Amino acid sequence: MHSYREAAKPGDVGAQHVLASMYERGDGVDADLPLARYWYDIAAHNGDEAAPGKVKEIDARLAVRPG
């Protein structure tokens, strides 16, 4: 986890996507959809073609969450 976070900060798009996915699924970290969305958004701005779809998917999931 730590190595993905460190690689993601300076703009490693692959690490950004993996980190987002980890937060989305709760893989090795507590699941955190807003944080997953944050990292997918960063990845999208850095050219990850799959990330915009993931941002939309998470937005939809967050919109229907109670409370």
C-alpha positions, 0 to 999 in steps of 0.5 A: 500500500505504502509503495503505491501511495508513494508512486501515485503522488508524483504522477505514476498513472498505473499506481494511481489506478491501483491505489484507487482500486484498492480503496474501492474494494477495501483491498489491504485498506479500509474501503473508502469510496470518496478516496477511491474517486479522488485517485481515479480522478487524478488518474483520469487527469493523467491519461488513464482511459478507464478512470473516467468511467470508474469516477462516474460509477463511484459517483452513482454509487455515492449518490444512492448511499443512505445518509 
